[in-house]
Amino acid sequence: MRVQNPVVRGFYPDPSICSANGKYYLACSSFEYFPGVPLFESDDLLNWKPIGHCLTRKSQVNLYQVPGSGGVFAPTIRFHNGRFYMVTNNNTYQKNFYVYTDDIYSEWSDPVFVDQGGIDPSLYFEGDKVYFISNGTDESDGRGCIFQCEIDITTGKRLTESRPIWKGSGGRYIESPHMYHFGDWYYLMVAEGGTEYGHMVTYARSKDPYGPFEAYAQNPVLTNRNLGGNENHIQGIGHGDLITTPYGETFMVCLGFRIQSDWMPFHHLGREVFLVPVTWDNDGWFTAGVNGTVESVMDMPLNATAQEINGRYDVSFETLKNEPQHFCHLREYHKECYAFAKNSVTLLGNRFTLNDAETPTFLGVRQSEFDTELTVGLSGNSPEAGITFYLSEEHHYDLAVLCDEKKRTLILRLRIGDAIMVVKEIELPDDAEVTLKVVSDPAQYHFYGVMDGKEILLGSARTKYLSSEVAGGFTGVVMGMYAVNPEKDEDCKALFMNLCWKQGKNRG
């Protein structure tokens, strides 16, 4: 059937996949956002629904004052003997660790730490052995390398020394290792080139999990690094993981990003999840994608009826009381700052602003399409409240209402690096309800205030200043409601009502 990529859209990078009980499960990076490590479920590898997160409490993860693009990234999810395992790292504070659960719809364990360095950890189970794999540097020559040891899966204790097993095919930044066993061979698949435009998937195989490994002669097995934006808007392909269906087909999930247009090499939606078919030859080597590349529309041998892509979301806040699955917070969650009702949420701000690497009162959802329309009603007397299109503490666009004893003002404020600019401000009538509206296309955001049915354009801003090419980092734009209240005055709150967002060119 014809499949449109990406299959999970918006800032959900570093996908890892496993299968259990007739379903597929996907885990992705979350960086400074909480809850950590979002989880998805699918019956067909094509349509994915969010089912929760692995890291949902402070005892599992410390995100205090984590800078933008710090925190938790590159998880691996595996299922073994009736138990799910998710291994990752908190690059700012903690070593590599894993959590586990027997019920993926419930809570996960507290972390079990492993004394092997590097990032992008992975687990490989075989018989009564558990192999722990991560990247690092070989001290003998200073080259990047994949290291492996055996661990006690109950305690995380190393049972063997960490040994270098492969240095890759020559690309920089070897990372994202995963081990598989097909037939007589062990396959070690990695990413090289860095998670940018030179990103790629490479692999090697051996008769022994410790090697020596023979590299695939046609590496990289998957990359879009040689395709210009005028040839393919999908770039940065890498960080893959393999899955085999009950019908014997093999597929790869990987990350990539969509640039804005042919000659606009900027991406602000973040790195997303792509799916490609894998084909085996008679000698036990595999190829992936279309001639080793990923296309936006591909034919795949999937047992699926139809693909659901984007659409309209009218939020019932009542369903969000027990930690929303689509939504996220910056760094930590303070329950007392959020009060949910059926069609509204009340935010109690604190002293932190969006410019701080702290925990402002913030409830966000990832932007998943270039063409987006978001609306929400706002009332109340919080000193500052509004919506933000947020990449990091140094790059965000805010449409907000400011309140003091004298007046209420609607403003459009842009933060681009060291520059902070108020584009326009409009004084509002006392106690007037205003609807905040943002409409975007690939190149620009357009910001409106709506009062008494009349739209007022406050200004527009370019999307490229929220892109990784300009701002750096590894995340994507998150659309969020926020409130600031320096005194944390209980009588000064922000009431957000009737949140709706529509994404995709056919917004309805």
C-alpha positions as a printed NumPy array, in Angstrom:
array([[  0.   ,   0.   ,   0.   ],
       [  0.99 ,   3.65 ,  -0.404],
       [  2.389,   5.111,   2.808],
       [  2.962,   8.769,   3.574],
       [  6.003,   9.606,   5.713],
       [  6.55 ,  10.554,   8.456],
       [  4.291,   8.085,  10.244],
       [  4.615,   9.924,  13.579],
       [  4.705,  13.65 ,  12.925],
       [  6.265,  16.408,  14.984],
       [  9.069,  16.41 ,  17.539],
       [  9.355,  12.678,  18.331],
       [ 12.999,  11.827,  17.579],
       [ 15.17 ,   8.745,  18.093],
       [ 12.47 ,   6.095,  17.594],
       [ 12.882,   2.602,  18.987],
       [ 10.422,  -0.22 ,  18.397],
       [  9.407,  -3.617,  19.748],
       [  6.417,  -5.946,  19.46 ],
       [  4.38 ,  -7.793,  22.068],
       [  0.962,  -9.407,  22.318],
       [  0.135,  -8.747,  18.671],
       [  0.914,  -5.027,  18.795],
       [  3.858,  -2.743,  18.078],
       [  5.246,  -0.239,  20.57 ],
       [  7.353,   2.83 ,  19.895],
       [  9.422,   4.965,  22.292],
       [ 10.889,   8.392,  21.452],
       [ 13.093,  11.053,  23.027],
       [ 11.668,  13.84 ,  25.184],
       [ 14.75 ,  15.899,  26.228],
       [ 13.75 ,  18.641,  28.729],
       [ 10.024,  17.862,  28.559],
       [  8.005,  15.986,  31.158],
       [  6.601,  13.31 ,  31.26 ],
       [  9.608,  11.631,  29.692],
       [  9.88 ,   9.16 ,  26.802],
       [  6.492,   9.164,  25.041],
       [  5.035,   5.796,  24.061],
       [  2.926,   4.884,  21.037],
       [  0.989,   1.758,  20.079],
       [  0.047,   0.42 ,  16.647],
       [ -1.681,  -2.579,  15.116],
       [ -0.179,  -2.078,  11.666],
       [  3.089,  -0.034,  11.92 ],
       [  1.284,   2.755,  10.091],
       [ -1.191,   4.338,  12.503],
       [  0.213,   5.173,  15.926],
       [ -1.682,   6.378,  18.984],
       [ -0.085,   7.795,  22.154],
       [ -0.566,   5.58 ,  25.21 ],
       [  1.534,   7.302,  27.868],
       [  5.129,   7.798,  28.964],
       [  7.863,   5.757,  30.618],
       [  9.065,   8.473,  33.013],
       [  6.17 ,   9.993,  34.929],
       [  7.548,  10.871,  38.385],
       [ 10.527,  12.626,  39.951],
       [ 11.949,   9.423,  41.406],
       [ 12.63 ,   8.275,  37.833],
       [ 14.145,  11.402,  36.299],
       [ 15.633,  14.718,  37.419],
       [ 15.047,  17.55 ,  34.935],
       [ 15.693,  20.441,  37.323],
       [ 17.242,  23.372,  35.409],
       [ 18.016,  21.165,  32.418],
       [ 18.938,  23.452,  29.494],
       [ 17.14 ,  23.293,  26.176],
       [ 17.943,  20.028,  24.354],
       [ 19.342,  18.536,  27.556],
       [ 17.747,  15.768,  29.554],
       [ 16.474,  12.431,  28.272],
       [ 17.142,  11.196,  24.752],
       [ 17.767,   8.148,  22.556],
       [ 15.704,   5.467,  24.319],
       [ 15.602,   1.81 ,  23.347],
       [ 12.49 ,  -0.25 ,  24.078],
       [ 12.577,  -4.05 ,  24.223],
       [ 10.21 ,  -6.854,  25.317],
       [ 11.64 ,  -9.995,  26.933],
       [ 10.009, -12.802,  28.932],
       [  6.792, -10.873,  29.477],
       [  8.467,  -7.635,  30.554],
       [  9.068,  -4.325,  28.787],
       [ 12.407,  -2.578,  29.238],
       [ 13.272,   0.99 ,  28.267],
       [ 16.913,   2.049,  28.475],
       [ 18.089,   5.628,  28.029],
       [ 20.18 ,   8.326,  29.681],
       [ 19.671,  11.68 ,  31.322],
       [ 22.657,  13.382,  29.775],
       [ 22.552,  16.315,  32.188],
       [ 22.53 ,  14.491,  35.526],
       [ 22.427,  10.719,  35.409],
       [ 24.288,   7.789,  33.963],
       [ 22.715,   5.306,  31.595],
       [ 19.724,   3.622,  33.179],
       [ 16.724,   1.467,  32.39 ],
       [ 13.204,   1.121,  33.723],
       [ 10.804,  -1.783,  33.276],
       [  7.152,  -2.759,  33.542],
       [  4.993,  -5.84 ,  33.065],
       [  2.064,  -3.629,  32.01 ],
       [  2.915,  -0.993,  29.415],
       [ -0.29 ,   0.898,  30.212],
       [  0.725,   1.302,  33.845],
       [  3.654,   2.721,  35.823],
       [  7.279,   1.888,  35.091],
       [  9.89 ,   1.035,  37.725],
       [ 12.382,   3.39 ,  39.305],
       [ 15.662,   3.555,  37.368],
       [ 18.294,   0.838,  37.436],
       [ 21.706,   2.349,  36.644],
       [ 24.428,   0.732,  34.551],
       [ 28.097,   1.581,  34.967],
       [ 28.932,   1.943,  31.294],
       [ 29.389,   5.393,  29.82 ],
       [ 28.482,   6.885,  26.478],
       [ 25.031,   7.709,  25.15 ],
       [ 22.311,   5.985,  23.11 ],
       [ 22.259,   2.79 ,  25.191],
       [ 20.598,  -0.385,  23.946],
       [ 19.803,  -3.868,  25.25 ],
       [ 20.113,  -7.214,  23.492],
       [ 18.672, -10.361,  25.102],
       [ 19.826, -13.868,  24.182],
       [ 19.144, -16.889,  26.339],
       [ 20.158, -16.057,  29.893],
       [ 22.511, -13.278,  28.778],
       [ 21.76 ,  -9.57 ,  28.543],
       [ 24.1  ,  -7.377,  26.524],
       [ 24.339,  -3.65 ,  27.246],
       [ 25.519,  -1.562,  24.291],
       [ 26.357,   2.149,  24.012],
       [ 28.719,   4.465,  22.197],
       [ 31.98 ,   5.908,  23.495],
       [ 35.582,   6.66 ,  22.589],
       [ 38.327,   4.07 ,  22.183],
       [ 41.186,   5.441,  24.297],
       [ 43.748,   3.602,  22.182],
       [ 43.172,   5.81 ,  19.143],
       [ 40.594,   8.419,  20.154],
       [ 38.026,   7.169,  17.656],
       [ 34.328,   6.84 ,  18.293],
       [ 33.319,   3.279,  18.988],
       [ 30.503,   1.007,  20.116],
       [ 31.091,  -0.649,  23.498],
       [ 29.396,  -3.729,  24.902],
       [ 29.248,  -5.597,  28.183],
       [ 27.003,  -8.167,  29.831],
       [ 24.852,  -7.133,  32.781],
       [ 22.669,  -8.61 ,  35.491],
       [ 19.239,  -7.417,  34.356],
       [ 17.955,  -7.444,  37.945],
       [ 20.601,  -5.121,  39.389],
       [ 22.209,  -3.466,  36.354],
       [ 25.616,  -4.636,  37.569],
       [ 28.228,  -5.32 ,  34.912],
       [ 29.176,  -8.987,  34.669],
       [ 31.967,  -8.403,  32.139],
       [ 34.276,  -5.572,  31.189],
       [ 33.081,  -3.142,  28.543],
       [ 34.714,  -3.99 ,  25.227],
       [ 34.894,  -2.031,  21.958],
       [ 33.19 ,  -4.048,  19.227],
       [ 32.944,  -1.77 ,  16.133],
       [ 34.156,   1.647,  15.027],
       [ 31.695,   2.085,  12.21 ],
       [ 32.213,   2.654,   8.511],
       [ 34.196,   5.887,   8.79 ],
       [ 31.5  ,   8.455,   9.537],
       [ 31.721,  10.806,  12.501],
       [ 29.668,  10.458,  15.691],
       [ 28.958,   6.741,  15.732],
       [ 25.871,   6.236,  17.918],
       [ 22.442,   4.582,  18.138],
       [ 23.69 ,   0.958,  18.34 ],
       [ 21.226,  -1.921,  18.132],
       [ 22.037,  -5.656,  17.993],
       [ 19.884,  -8.278,  16.241],
       [ 20.204, -11.998,  15.501],
       [ 18.892, -13.221,  12.148],
       [ 19.796, -16.726,  11.009],
       [ 23.453, -17.425,  11.702],
       [ 24.446, -13.789,  11.997],
       [ 24.537, -11.035,  14.591],
       [ 23.824,  -7.653,  13.048],
       [ 25.022,  -4.416,  14.64 ],
       [ 23.246,  -1.361,  13.24 ],
       [ 24.331,   2.187,  14.098],
       [ 23.968,   5.804,  13.055],
       [ 26.879,   7.852,  11.762],
       [ 27.437,  11.354,  10.45 ],
       [ 25.697,  13.278,  13.235],
       [ 21.969,  13.967,  13.466],
       [ 22.083,  16.649,  10.777],
       [ 22.162,  16.65 ,   6.978],
       [ 24.938,  14.024,   6.799],
       [ 23.088,  11.537,   8.992],
       [ 23.015,   7.876,   7.913],
       [ 22.319,   4.3  ,   9.001],
       [ 25.132,   1.76 ,   8.639],
       [ 25.568,  -1.821,   9.786],
       [ 27.911,  -4.79 ,  10.065],
       [ 27.554,  -8.459,  10.925],
       [ 29.431, -11.2  ,  12.747],
       [ 29.032, -14.802,  13.856],
       [ 29.699, -13.653,  17.441],
       [ 28.099, -10.768,  19.387],
       [ 31.564,  -9.444,  20.214],
       [ 32.775,  -9.578,  16.627],
       [ 34.839,  -9.206,  14.602],
       [ 32.204,  -7.381,  12.538],
       [ 32.229,  -7.179,   8.763],
       [ 30.746,  -3.934,   7.44 ],
       [ 28.076,  -3.987,   4.745],
       [ 29.922,  -3.179,   1.524],
       [ 27.328,  -0.652,   0.348],
       [ 27.1  ,   1.365,   3.576],
       [ 25.265,   3.529,   4.327],
       [ 22.23 ,   1.29 ,   4.03 ],
       [ 19.915,   4.287,   4.457],
       [ 20.535,   8.029,   4.06 ],
       [ 19.201,  11.106,   2.275],
       [ 22.492,  12.989,   2.574],
       [ 23.053,  13.08 ,  -1.199],
       [ 19.592,  14.432,  -2.014],
       [ 19.178,  18.198,  -2.234],
       [ 16.087,  19.914,  -0.918],
       [ 14.812,  20.367,  -4.463],
       [ 14.948,  16.563,  -4.86 ],
       [ 13.576,  15.52 ,  -1.474],
       [ 12.287,  17.619,   1.434],
       [ 13.146,  14.785,   3.839],
       [ 16.626,  15.156,   5.302],
       [ 18.677,  13.978,   8.283],
       [ 17.691,  10.309,   7.969],
       [ 19.325,   8.069,  10.588],
       [ 19.01 ,   6.449,  14.028],
       [ 17.16 ,   3.334,  12.883],
       [ 15.669,   0.304,  14.62 ],
       [ 14.412,  -2.925,  12.996],
       [ 11.186,  -4.84 ,  13.543],
       [  9.924,  -8.107,  12.014],
       [  6.198,  -8.655,  11.481],
       [  4.338, -11.935,  12.109],
       [  4.255, -12.318,   8.307],
       [  8.058, -12.312,   8.084],
       [  8.582,  -8.836,   6.628],
       [ 11.232,  -6.573,   8.129],
       [ 10.815,  -2.82 ,   8.522],
       [ 12.925,  -0.015,   9.892],
       [ 11.799,   3.001,  11.866],
       [ 14.199,   5.919,  11.767],
       [ 14.314,   9.634,  12.367],
       [ 14.398,  12.404,   9.801],
       [ 13.152,  15.933,   9.367],
       [ 11.151,  17.858,   6.799],
       [ 12.682,  21.085,   5.507],
       [ 10.406,  24.029,   4.769],
       [ 10.696,  24.057,   0.972],
       [ 13.039,  23.334,  -1.943],
       [ 15.459,  26.17 ,  -1.25 ],
       [ 14.701,  26.717,   2.44 ],
       [ 16.989,  24.28 ,   4.309],
       [ 15.429,  24.912,   7.698],
       [ 13.388,  22.593,   9.902],
       [ 11.412,  23.672,  12.951],
       [  8.995,  20.764,  13.507],
       [ 11.807,  18.672,  14.935],
       [ 12.982,  15.202,  14.012],
       [ 10.124,  12.811,  13.269],
       [  9.467,   9.08 ,  12.839],
       [  9.779,   7.55 ,   9.369],
       [  9.062,   3.986,   8.234],
       [ 10.806,   2.087,   5.429],
       [ 10.701,  -1.509,   4.175],
       [ 13.769,  -3.723,   4.492],
       [ 14.707,  -6.311,   1.846],
       [ 17.022,  -9.286,   2.414],
       [ 19.242, -10.853,  -0.239],
       [ 20.285, -14.489,  -0.517],
       [ 23.602, -13.825,   1.223],
       [ 22.011, -12.47 ,   4.384],
       [ 22.594,  -8.765,   3.765],
       [ 19.742,  -6.268,   3.76 ],
       [ 18.863,  -3.042,   1.995],
       [ 16.37 ,  -0.418,   3.12 ],
       [ 14.052,   2.151,   1.593],
       [ 14.054,   3.093,  -2.087],
       [ 17.627,   2.695,  -3.305],
       [ 18.788,   3.376,   0.222],
       [ 16.722,   6.542,   0.653],
       [ 13.457,   7.636,   2.281],
       [ 10.697,   9.212,   0.229],
       [  7.616,  11.091,   1.389],
       [  5.337,   8.523,  -0.282],
       [  6.443,   4.891,  -0.517],
       [  4.964,   1.503,  -1.403],
       [  5.149,  -0.945,   1.501],
       [  3.85 ,  -4.496,   2.099],
       [  1.707,  -3.534,   5.088],
       [ -1.474,  -5.181,   6.332],
       [ -3.297,  -1.919,   6.969],
       [ -6.551,  -0.517,   5.639],
       [ -5.898,   3.234,   5.633],
       [ -3.518,   5.833,   7.016],
       [ -4.797,   8.572,   9.289],
       [ -2.894,  11.858,   8.966],
       [ -3.357,  15.066,  10.985],
       [ -6.736,  16.722,  11.356],
       [ -8.643,  18.723,  13.946],
       [ -8.283,  18.395,  17.729],
       [-10.906,  19.894,  20.04 ],
       [ -9.549,  19.318,  23.513],
       [-11.678,  18.128,  26.405],
       [ -9.565,  19.142,  29.369],
       [-11.541,  16.775,  31.59 ],
       [ -9.635,  13.878,  30.043],
       [ -6.288,  15.473,  30.877],
       [ -6.557,  15.184,  34.654],
       [ -4.425,  12.049,  34.806],
       [ -1.439,  13.339,  32.868],
       [ -2.305,  14.087,  29.247],
       [ -0.845,  11.824,  26.602],
       [ -0.46 ,  14.472,  23.891],
       [  0.623,  17.225,  26.282],
       [  3.868,  18.037,  28.057],
       [  5.425,  20.374,  30.6  ],
       [  8.817,  22.046,  30.735],
       [ 11.141,  20.085,  33.022],
       [  8.791,  19.34 ,  35.923],
       [  5.09 ,  19.109,  36.728],
       [  3.574,  21.018,  39.634],
       [  0.047,  19.685,  39.937],
       [ -1.19 ,  22.615,  42.018],
       [ -0.657,  24.976,  39.055],
       [ -3.225,  23.248,  36.807],
       [ -6.98 ,  22.897,  37.344],
       [ -8.817,  20.958,  34.625],
       [-12.497,  21.231,  33.723],
       [-14.431,  19.906,  30.723],
       [-13.646,  22.662,  28.222],
       [-11.114,  24.721,  30.136],
       [ -7.937,  24.67 ,  32.154],
       [ -6.918,  27.222,  34.769],
       [ -3.215,  27.979,  35.091],
       [ -1.594,  29.451,  38.182],
       [  1.687,  30.968,  37.12 ],
       [  4.897,  31.17 ,  39.097],
       [  7.907,  33.486,  38.994],
       [  9.604,  31.703,  36.107],
       [  9.241,  32.921,  32.527],
       [  9.781,  31.181,  29.215],
       [ 13.265,  32.751,  29.14 ],
       [ 14.385,  30.689,  32.132],
       [ 15.812,  27.161,  32.132],
       [ 13.374,  26.436,  34.932],
       [  9.823,  25.125,  35.348],
       [  7.339,  27.784,  34.253],
       [  3.639,  26.975,  34.31 ],
       [  3.319,  25.543,  30.815],
       [  1.081,  23.016,  29.057],
       [  2.18 ,  22.275,  25.508],
       [  1.636,  20.038,  22.508],
       [  4.045,  19.386,  19.659],
       [  3.483,  21.177,  16.354],
       [  3.221,  18.384,  13.808],
       [  2.508,  20.185,  10.523],
       [  3.788,  23.314,   8.799],
       [  0.188,  24.393,   8.154],
       [ -1.375,  24.836,  11.56 ],
       [ -4.161,  26.863,  13.137],
       [ -4.459,  27.118,  16.904],
       [ -7.156,  28.994,  18.833],
       [ -7.929,  29.303,  22.531],
       [-10.032,  31.672,  24.599],
       [ -8.299,  33.489,  27.46 ],
       [ -9.63 ,  35.379,  30.447],
       [ -8.545,  36.041,  34.021],
       [ -6.1  ,  38.382,  35.684],
       [ -2.766,  36.583,  35.683],
       [  0.067,  39.151,  35.364],
       [  1.025,  37.399,  32.117],
       [ -0.637,  34.554,  30.239],
       [ -0.892,  33.448,  26.653],
       [  0.244,  30.969,  24.044],
       [  3.766,  30.415,  22.841],
       [  5.388,  28.683,  19.913],
       [  8.414,  27.472,  21.802],
       [ 11.709,  25.923,  20.713],
       [ 13.898,  26.797,  23.697],
       [ 14.336,  29.39 ,  26.41 ],
       [ 16.209,  31.522,  23.865],
       [ 13.891,  31.038,  20.881],
       [ 10.112,  31.427,  21.209],
       [  7.218,  33.558,  19.96 ],
       [  4.609,  34.638,  22.536],
       [  1.075,  35.973,  22.053],
       [  0.099,  37.091,  25.536],
       [ -2.118,  39.244,  27.717],
       [ -0.37 ,  41.36 ,  30.37 ],
       [ -2.368,  42.549,  33.379],
       [ -1.586,  45.123,  36.047],
       [ -3.648,  47.442,  38.22 ],
       [ -4.026,  49.962,  35.406],
       [ -4.691,  48.006,  32.215],
       [ -4.768,  44.757,  30.254],
       [ -2.63 ,  44.592,  27.132],
       [ -2.429,  42.066,  24.301],
       [  1.121,  41.78 ,  22.965],
       [  3.138,  39.877,  20.383],
       [  6.682,  39.331,  21.657],
       [  9.526,  37.57 ,  19.855],
       [ 12.6  ,  36.068,  21.513],
       [ 15.327,  35.259,  18.98 ],
       [ 18.601,  34.583,  20.736],
       [ 19.717,  37.692,  22.613],
       [ 17.089,  39.859,  20.908],
       [ 13.693,  40.349,  22.572],
       [ 11.166,  42.505,  20.74 ],
       [  7.544,  43.464,  21.327],
       [  6.13 ,  43.712,  17.807],
       [  2.781,  45.208,  18.754],
       [  0.574,  45.813,  21.771],
       [ -3.151,  46.536,  22.031],
       [ -4.936,  47.756,  25.151],
       [ -7.937,  45.577,  26.004],
       [-11.222,  46.527,  27.671],
       [-11.436,  45.542,  31.34 ],
       [-12.385,  41.887,  31.851],
       [-12.81 ,  41.336,  28.102],
       [-12.399,  37.777,  26.9  ],
       [-10.013,  37.489,  23.996],
       [ -9.413,  34.563,  21.687],
       [ -5.787,  34.005,  20.781],
       [ -5.227,  32.674,  17.283],
       [ -2.097,  31.614,  15.419],
       [ -2.04 ,  30.485,  11.791],
       [  1.137,  29.109,  10.243],
       [  2.481,  28.025,   6.882],
       [  5.948,  26.636,   6.148],
       [  7.567,  30.086,   6.2  ],
       [  5.659,  32.18 ,   8.745],
       [  3.492,  32.357,  11.839],
       [  0.655,  34.901,  11.871],
       [ -0.643,  36.078,  15.262],
       [ -4.173,  37.368,  15.885],
       [ -6.356,  38.582,  18.698],
       [-10.085,  37.976,  18.231],
       [-12.643,  40.111,  20.103],
       [-16.367,  40.314,  19.384],
       [-15.796,  38.254,  16.247],
       [-13.236,  40.674,  14.843],
       [ -9.705,  39.479,  14.06 ],
       [ -6.796,  41.836,  14.683],
       [ -3.425,  40.884,  13.197],
       [ -0.657,  41.748,  15.632],
       [  2.12 ,  40.614,  13.339],
       [  3.957,  37.76 ,  11.668],
       [  7.267,  36.034,  12.321],
       [  9.45 ,  33.721,  10.291],
       [  9.488,  30.064,  11.192],
       [ 13.18 ,  29.697,  10.356],
       [ 14.204,  31.53 ,  13.54 ],
       [ 12.716,  28.616,  15.48 ],
       [ 14.638,  26.069,  13.401],
       [ 17.589,  23.966,  14.512],
       [ 19.676,  25.502,  11.724],
       [ 19.332,  28.933,  13.375],
       [ 18.765,  28.152,  17.046],
       [ 20.694,  24.888,  17.377],
       [ 19.49 ,  22.048,  19.551],
       [ 17.682,  18.79 ,  18.922],
       [ 14.016,  19.488,  19.651],
       [ 11.118,  20.995,  17.677],
       [  8.441,  23.604,  18.153],
       [  5.955,  22.99 ,  20.955],
       [  2.725,  25.021,  21.035],
       [  1.909,  25.859,  24.625],
       [ -0.355,  27.709,  27.013],
       [  1.561,  29.402,  29.806],
       [  1.168,  31.79 ,  32.738],
       [  3.588,  33.956,  34.729],
       [  2.769,  35.149,  38.243],
       [  5.854,  36.442,  40.117],
       [  4.07 ,  36.566,  43.472],
       [  2.139,  33.343,  42.817],
       [ -0.965,  35.222,  43.938],
       [ -3.777,  32.66 ,  44.237],
       [ -6.27 ,  35.315,  43.117],
       [ -4.452,  35.933,  39.819],
       [ -5.03 ,  33.047,  37.435],
       [ -5.444,  32.464,  33.709],
       [ -8.475,  30.637,  32.33 ],
       [ -7.955,  28.981,  28.934],
       [-11.115,  27.782,  27.156],
       [-12.046,  25.791,  24.054],
       [ -8.561,  24.932,  22.879],
       [ -8.564,  23.733,  19.27 ],
       [ -5.799,  23.097,  16.816],
       [ -6.027,  22.025,  13.183],
       [ -3.016,  20.745,  11.315],
       [ -2.322,  19.927,   7.696],
       [ -3.102,  21.668,   4.427],
       [ -6.698,  20.448,   4.532],
       [ -7.501,  22.005,   7.899],
       [-11.189,  21.506,   8.64 ]])
